[in-house]
């Protein structure tokens, strides 16, 4: 029996891919909003840390 057959036998398993997609989308939406709203001076300061 293949692994996919085990997953198909679990009831309600179809909700997990949808939940993980929402978590993925919300995380990257949050990161994108943070980057857009962040202070540019702070971004420049943080980007120079490896060079110091």
Protein Blocks (a to p, Z undefined) as FASTA:
>chain_A
ZZklmmmmpghklmmmmmmmmmmmmmmmmmmmmmmmpcfklmmmmmmmmmZZ
